[in-house]
C-alpha cells in the first residue's frame, strides 16, 4: 500500500464527510492489527496520525519500519517517529534513539541517539534507560561517565523490580534483558538482533555461543545495522565461530564504513594499508583512516599523522603529521604523546620546544597504556631530559628514577644515547623498507610509490634512473600514473635516453587508462609529429578526449586543431572521439 493511496483514501473520506475523530480511528486500527488485517490497520493509523495523534504516528512508523500493511520505507518510518517523538511520545523517542545508534535509514549519529534515549528515559522508558546507561558506560555519543551509567542502570533495574544497581554492579538482571532482547530480535528488530549477538559473544545473560552470535549478527547486518556489520567483519577477520575469511571481513567492514561507522572506517583503512583482503592501496588507506580521524578516533588520528610523516598515501607533510599527532595525544593516546615529545625535541613539524617535549614525554611515561609497549621509551627519554637539563631543570635523582623505570621494563636506551627516535609509524626510513619489500614482491602500488620516492628523494637518495626502473615495473602491470610518468621521462630524457617513440608508447597506455594529462600530451605528440607521424586528426581526437576528461588546456587546443580539419575529417574525428571516450572510460 503506497503513501499516495493512503492520501487518496483520506481525501475521499474527507469529501464524503465520513472522517471520524483521531482516537476512534486509532482504536479501529489497533483492532484491525489484532486481527492481522494490516492493510486496514495502516489506513486507520494513517488517518489518525494525519490528525496529530502521537500514538497513531508511532504505530504507523512501526508499520513502515517493518513493512506491515505497507511497503517497507525507513524514511517514512523516521518521519512518523519524529512527529510522535516531538510530541513527547516515549516509545517513539526510544525508537529514534535506536535508529540513530544503528544508522538504519539515517547517518549514524551517536550524539543524537543519546538525545532521544534521554528524552524517553526521563519519562521512565525502561529500555531507553538501560540503553542510555550503556551509552554513558562506553562513552558513545557522550562523554564517558560511569556515575551516570550507574544512575540510569539503577533506574532501569527499579522498573524491572530488580535490586537497585544489580544490573550495573553484578550483572544480575541481564538474563531478563536477554529475554526481552530475544523477543524483540525475533520480531525483526535489528538493534535487538545486534544486542543479542553481543550477549552471545560475551556470554552475558546467556551461555556464550559464538555460532549464535554470528547468526544474530548476520540478521542485523543484513538489515543494514552498521555496528553488526562491523562486528561481523571482525569475526570473519579473526575466524571466530566461522572459517577465517578476509574477503568477507572486507565486505562487511566496508558496508559499515560506508554508513559512517568510525571503527569500521579505521579498520578498512588498515586493510588497504596492509593489503589484507584487498590490493594494497595507500591512497584508499589514507582516505578511510582520515574519515575516522576526522570523527575523533584517536588511533586513526595517530595513524594519519604517521602517514603524513612517511608520505604514505599522502604528500609528506610534517606539519600535518604533528597536527594529527597532537589530536591523538590530547585523547591520551600514549604512542602519540611519545612521538609528539620527539617532534618537539627535534622541531619536526613544530617549532623546537624542549619544555613541550618534556611535558609530552611525562604524559606518556606516567600513564599506563596496556595497549602500548613503548611506555619505557618515554620514561627513558624523560630521564635523559632531566639528566641534561633540556626543557627542565637538571635533576639527576629524577633522571635516575625515570631511567630505572625504563630499565625495569627492559629498555636501556639507544646505543648512541640519543632519545630522539620516532616510532615505526612516524619513521620515514621504516616506510621505505616496507615499500621496497612490497615492491619486490610485485605489489603495483608499492612499485609506483618507490619510483616516486627515488624521483623526489623522499626517504632515499634521489636516483632518477631507479625511479624509471620502478615506474616501469608498475607501468607494465597497468598502473596508469606510472605509465604517464614514464611517457614524460622518455619525452624529457629524465633517467633514460630521450626517446619520443617510447614516450608515445607510454603516453598511449596511460591515455587508454583514462589519464587526462596523457591524453592531452598524446594529442600534442601527434600535432608535432614527435615519435609518430604528424596527424592533425588524431591530435584533435586525443585533445577532445582529454577535454571530455576535464583537461582545461585540451579544450583550447581542441578548438585550434578543429580549424585545421576539413568538414568531412571533423565528422570522422568526432566519431573516433565517441569511440575512444566509450572504450577508455576509467577502470573500476
Steps between C-alpha positions, in 0.01 A plus 500: 500500500658829395496838674321647197223243536457593866480869410233427240294295745517770764408772253201298383367451851550867582291590198230254601491639853579162646814594694487376857694645791865393527464280807215302345705443186801396707295254707356350185856464363605310812204264458590437136862433597389247762303323228812505277329723244802724458380692192194632683705558815742719307215698342348573841833586660575733210172692537555542874866587456416774248281656769801510733430208732845399627403141580385453142812668366714256699307196380504620139877545525529143625296371205729683256808372683386137485325517162168387650198600293715740304820487296795516740631857502752595768490866400125514563547310826748763616266783398213362708720404795625859502145640500402285798831552680473877470163473675673322786404141419762298687501185288554702182782686672655166592460371144668813362786439741538147361486626143771762553713253695492244221500736202198316357342732243701799622863592543633332814495769773574385854452848645144512360442149632588625848264799461200280420587224747517767772160647411339157521699399809388811688143385442576163658548296181697205634675394178603861441635522854703186453634612161586845635695323775691307234578818306642665813691187596683483164515871422293459183365837385564649842797542731563175687345530846474189716298687763233586244522147364426360845223756557309397188569133559344531845198671348457212256551241773235665715250484213577128467452453876864398538723596789630855425836499331518125448496518122791743502700350786452125478333427171183369668202590292695450179326167447170686501647751261606212273145364506353839406768541239423162342131587479579819309766326289262226390257770387768630264635792702856553370623678813375216717657244266837672529468528876405132531801407285725698736350316796575164338850614410576610857288249691290771667162374613535195274747215459786624287451373145703655217299313237177657627674836512585464131140404417356810668772733373412379149130573551570852620773564243276396212252764616772762473595525868843664481640376831390144424668523160820616668481223761438243228804629314712461813377144551579398141838669524590314819332171405289490818214252465544504123778410260751782470388695195676830435294566187179485706663711770568770241145482359331549837751751627451707184121491534530639853765753397282633220230567759744711700597244766821653629675180616411329173645791304825471694512121461433524126782753471739257669387223264590716200828602661615144561330337201280274716214371284547784251786614277732725699404860428652772715277768348182316602657417836559869567147587386327260740735568790442874452122449522542330836754758615270789417232337716739503794631142517835538675685209339384613156631849574831351610528281190404784265776708654739213434390482137576871460838449667589215265326626187282189481192562285540874551766759424756502780422789734653511847279793603191287430669205671550704815146642486337155486741361756396781736130416456569139596730599787230721649279189513759319714647291219835399649680443171388842379618667821841336468540593133384855565771525763758393241361745245528791743850389599612491137284778358325263258185668370500734800735761639762330717392530863669288765248602767215364289707189426541433872127555562400243238767250606367530855142431394608194305731380778251537785191347343460124491423405143417134490475510121840667457834337568697824444436658840856415604642709215312804627633435850855474370466818293361688799794383710738609225345850497541525880862386475589774252267772622318524167158660543519447875742584779779243516415243765712186520280318757202547266714389207599183684141439610358512147785311337469226763126479426587447135764241591245307710299462181805380309589825323845653546505754216658508157864416441591865436315619807277732297128481586366653182383197302144515370289185514464285188176671402669838469835380368565567130781246477265228622243606241760460226587149621134400498450653158807328354404161641151523352636629168744211472208262560325651198255736671406753234425792735824444688696495173342829398563655843862384504547655156361824639736489798804457273375778275458750788759369746237436770666269754763384245787651307347657189563276199297573185627185328362282780178701485463393136568136593222492759257706293554251217421203727178669611419618148537152357240385753262770379555782750367801308693780673825301481438465125441874471818577695700267275365680194614832644844364597561355152385827342732712717787252536477476879669183625501353148627596158245729336275291274187657351370169365513348850339814640209444262477132599465584871279804449268279294482236775417766758255671264312174453491475881315834499777733622405843369857633495616204291211545257589867460873435456430224248297751300794742507737225383274434199477872431880542503581166336719403796546121524214454251407631158339843514121454506272799571194277511641284784635813669142632504362162610727459802464863611122461473510186714720684753254792501216258570714370787525851647838619369464880464794561263365229271178696449689789340724273292200306375349817354829593332547154349136488380566796270768299319259222403266484203128460580516131403815441706337671799199268476731197485704635790193548719395142432841391628461726804176322587661158449805584713294664773282190520790255482737668745277591793661466845552141609302406806 
